[in-house]
């Protein structure tokens, strides 16, 4: 998947219009369209601003992930919550997850 296609896929999965992304970032809709159509290559700064407006990091964008898939909002929430709980609660959550998936 190329940068433009991957970017469009993320934008659409978030239900974000080009217009809304323009409002949030100040980056023109024409520029965003060019990125998605691969007629413009964004700078790292531009790409980072656009991705952060959609809740993604550059690292997530450039990592392939499992089978090239992205985390859903629910999966992202689970990961974020898991990172902030203490170790005993994390162990309990992992044990519960093992039970639920068997």
DOBAVEX-864365 format. One record per atom (N, C-alpha, C): residue in three letters; y negated, z, x. Coordinates in steps of 0.02 Angstrom, whole numbers, padded with zeros to 5 digits. Atoms other than C-alpha are relative to their C-alpha. Example, Ala and Ser with C-alpha at 12.3 -4.5 7.8 and 13.67 -1.06 7.14 Angstrom:
  aa     c2     c3     c1
 ala  00059  00000  00045
 ala  00225  00390  00615
 ala -00060  00000  00045
 ser  00059 -00003 -00042
 ser  00053  00357  00684
 ser -00055  00037 -00039
//
This chain:
  aa     c2     c3     c1
 unk  00059  00000  00043
 unk  00000  00000  00000
 unk -00062  00000  00045
 unk  00060  00003 -00040
 unk -00170 -00046  00071
 unk -00051  00051 -00023
 unk  00050 -00051  00015
 unk -00325  00065  00071
 unk -00030 -00010 -00069
 unk  00031  00012  00064
 unk -00406 -00018 -00079
 unk  00046  00015 -00058
 unk -00049 -00012  00053
 unk -00249 -00013 -00185
 unk  00014  00074 -00007
 unk -00014 -00072  00001
 unk -00213  00167 -00137
 unk -00060  00038 -00030
 unk  00060 -00032  00027
 unk -00393  00218 -00173
 unk -00005 -00010 -00075
 unk  00004  00015  00072
 unk -00392  00132 -00344
 unk  00053  00040 -00038
 unk -00054 -00036  00032
 unk -00225  00213 -00386
 unk -00019  00074 -00010
 unk  00022 -00069  00005
 unk -00295  00386 -00350
 unk -00055  00007 -00052
 unk  00056 -00003  00047
 unk -00456  00352 -00446
 unk  00024 -00006 -00072
 unk -00025  00009  00068
 unk -00363  00290 -00598
 unk  00044  00058 -00023
 unk -00043 -00056  00018
 unk -00236  00432 -00593
 unk -00041  00062 -00019
 unk  00045 -00055  00016
 unk -00382  00554 -00600
 unk -00043 -00014 -00061
 unk  00040  00018  00058
 unk -00459  00461 -00748
 unk -00074 -00007  00017
 unk  00069  00005 -00025
 unk -00616  00433 -00644
 unk -00022 -00073 -00003
 unk  00027  00068  00002
 unk -00722  00281 -00681
 unk -00041 -00012  00064
 unk  00042  00016 -00058
 unk -00816  00190 -00543
 unk -00070  00027 -00012
 unk  00067 -00024  00016
 unk -00976  00235 -00634
 unk -00007  00075  00012
 unk  00002 -00073 -00010
 unk -00935  00421 -00634
 unk  00002  00017  00075
 unk -00004 -00011 -00072
 unk -00888  00414 -00450
 unk -00067 -00015  00034
 unk  00067  00017 -00025
 unk -01056  00331 -00416
 unk -00048  00057 -00014
 unk  00044 -00055  00018
 unk -01145  00471 -00508
 unk  00010  00061  00045
 unk -00017 -00059 -00039
 unk -01056  00606 -00409
 unk -00018 -00009  00074
 unk  00006  00011 -00072
 unk -01066  00527 -00236
 unk -00064 -00035  00022
 unk  00059  00039 -00019
 unk -01220  00416 -00241
 unk  00019 -00066  00034
 unk -00025  00063 -00029
 unk -01112  00273 -00174
 unk  00002 -00052 -00056
 unk  00007  00050  00053
 unk -01144  00112 -00270
 unk  00067 -00023 -00027
 unk -00060  00027  00033
 unk -01018  00044 -00393
 unk  00022 -00064  00033
 unk -00016  00063 -00034
 unk -01028 -00123 -00302
 unk  00039  00015  00064
 unk -00035 -00019 -00062
 unk -00974 -00037 -00140
 unk  00071  00025 -00016
 unk -00066 -00026  00020
 unk -00832  00054 -00229
 unk  00046 -00057 -00020
 unk -00039  00058  00020
 unk -00774 -00109 -00307
 unk  00024 -00039  00061
 unk -00018  00035 -00062
 unk -00776 -00191 -00135
 unk  00056  00035  00038
 unk -00053 -00038 -00033
 unk -00669 -00051 -00064
 unk  00066 -00012 -00036
 unk -00061  00009  00039
 unk -00543 -00068 -00205
 unk  00028 -00071  00006
 unk -00022  00070 -00006
 unk -00537 -00258 -00185
 unk  00012 -00021  00072
 unk -00009  00012 -00072
 unk -00524 -00244  00005
 unk -00048 -00052  00028
 unk  00051  00044 -00028
 unk -00682 -00346  00031
 unk -00049  00040  00042
 unk  00041 -00045 -00040
 unk -00767 -00194  00108
 unk  00045  00055  00029
 unk -00036 -00055 -00031
 unk -00697 -00068  00231
 unk -00046  00060  00003
 unk  00044 -00059  00000
 unk -00769  00106  00202
 unk -00001  00034  00068
 unk  00001 -00044 -00059
 unk -00826  00215  00345
 unk  00040  00062 -00018
 unk -00036 -00062  00013
 unk -00730  00376  00364
 unk -00042  00048 -00042
 unk  00045 -00043  00038
 unk -00882  00470  00299
 unk -00002 -00020 -00074
 unk  00002  00024  00069
 unk -00892  00361  00143
 unk  00066  00014 -00036
 unk -00065 -00012  00031
 unk -00706  00372  00109
 unk  00010  00074 -00014
 unk -00007 -00072  00010
 unk -00710  00560  00132
 unk -00042  00024 -00060
 unk  00042 -00019  00057
 unk -00855  00579  00009
 unk  00032 -00020 -00066
 unk -00032  00025  00061
 unk -00765  00473 -00120
 unk  00062  00040 -00017
 unk -00062 -00037  00012
 unk -00599  00562 -00100
 unk -00013  00072 -00021
 unk  00015 -00069  00017
 unk -00675  00736 -00105
 unk -00026  00006 -00071
 unk  00024  00000  00070
 unk -00761  00691 -00269
 unk  00058 -00002 -00049
 unk -00059  00004  00043
 unk -00586  00661 -00337
 unk  00051  00056  00016
 unk -00044 -00056 -00016
 unk -00510  00818 -00260
 unk  00053 -00016  00052
 unk -00047  00020 -00052
 unk -00421  00732 -00115
 unk -00032  00007  00069
 unk  00025 -00003 -00069
 unk -00437  00753  00073
 unk  00021 -00064  00036
 unk -00019  00058 -00041
 unk -00429  00619  00206
 unk  00073  00007  00023
 unk -00069 -00011 -00022
 unk -00268  00698  00269
 unk  00051 -00020 -00053
 unk -00045  00018  00055
 unk -00186  00680  00099
 unk  00001 -00075 -00010
 unk  00005  00073  00011
 unk -00248  00501  00083
 unk  00041 -00038  00051
 unk -00034  00038 -00052
 unk -00177  00446  00249
 unk  00072  00022  00013
 unk -00071 -00019 -00008
 unk -00013  00542  00239
 unk  00040 -00039 -00052
 unk -00043  00038  00046
 unk  00130  00449  00160
 unk  00030  00044 -00054
 unk -00031 -00044  00049
 unk  00199  00601  00073
 unk  00071 -00021 -00013
 unk -00068  00017  00018
 unk  00371  00597 -00003
 unk  00000 -00064 -00041
 unk -00004  00065  00033
 unk  00406  00417 -00052
 unk -00069 -00030 -00015
 unk  00068  00026  00010
 unk  00219  00381 -00038
 unk -00032  00024 -00064
 unk  00026 -00026  00064
 unk  00187  00485 -00195
 unk -00055  00051  00013
 unk  00054 -00049 -00002
 unk  00036  00593 -00227
 unk  00021  00061 -00040
 unk -00012 -00059  00041
 unk  00039  00770 -00293
 unk -00037 -00008 -00066
 unk  00034 -00001  00065
 unk  00001  00782 -00476
 unk -00046  00061  00000
 unk  00046 -00058  00005
 unk -00134  00905 -00530
 unk  00040  00065 -00006
 unk -00041 -00060  00008
 unk  00002  01029 -00581
 unk  00033  00019  00066
 unk -00031 -00014 -00065
 unk  00092  01012 -00413
 unk -00051  00028  00049
 unk  00054 -00023 -00044
 unk -00071  01033 -00320
 unk -00018  00073 -00016
 unk  00016 -00068  00021
 unk -00108  01190 -00421
 unk  00053  00049  00023
 unk -00054 -00043 -00024
 unk  00062  01262 -00379
 unk -00006  00013  00075
 unk  00007 -00007 -00072
 unk  00037  01229 -00194
 unk -00059  00045  00017
 unk  00059 -00040 -00014
 unk -00138  01303 -00194
 unk  00012  00074 -00017
 unk -00015 -00069  00019
 unk -00079  01459 -00287
 unk  00051  00031  00048
 unk -00051 -00026 -00046
 unk  00072  01478 -00173
 unk -00031  00021  00066
 unk  00032 -00015 -00065
 unk -00040  01477 -00020
 unk -00039  00065 -00001
 unk  00043 -00060  00001
 unk -00143  01625 -00080
 unk  00036  00064 -00021
 unk -00036 -00060  00020
 unk -00008  01744 -00143
 unk  00031  00034  00061
 unk -00029 -00037 -00056
 unk  00065  01879 -00032
 unk  00074 -00019  00009
 unk -00068  00020 -00018
 unk  00235  01860  00052
 unk  00053  00023 -00050
 unk -00051 -00020  00048
 unk  00338  01964 -00071
 unk -00002 -00042 -00065
 unk  00005  00042  00060
 unk  00271  01865 -00219
 unk  00023 -00071  00015
 unk -00022  00067 -00019
 unk  00302  01702 -00125
 unk  00076 -00003  00001
 unk -00074 -00003 -00002
 unk  00483  01753 -00095
 unk  00028  00001 -00071
 unk -00023 -00004  00069
 unk  00504  01798 -00279
 unk -00008 -00067 -00035
 unk  00012  00066  00030
 unk  00429  01632 -00332
 unk  00051 -00051  00024
 unk -00051  00046 -00027
 unk  00546  01535 -00217
 unk  00068  00014 -00030
 unk -00065 -00018  00031
 unk  00696  01631 -00285
 unk  00003 -00024 -00072
 unk  00003  00023  00070
 unk  00642  01595 -00464
 unk  00006 -00076 -00003
 unk -00004  00074 -00002
 unk  00619  01412 -00420
 unk  00072 -00023  00013
 unk -00071  00018 -00013
 unk  00796  01406 -00349
 unk  00042  00007 -00062
 unk -00038 -00014  00061
 unk  00865  01481 -00509
 unk -00015 -00054 -00053
 unk  00020  00048  00052
 unk  00766  01363 -00622
 unk  00025 -00071  00014
 unk -00019  00069 -00017
 unk  00821  01206 -00529
 unk  00076 -00009  00006
 unk -00073  00006 -00003
 unk  01008  01244 -00533
 unk  00030 -00010 -00067
//
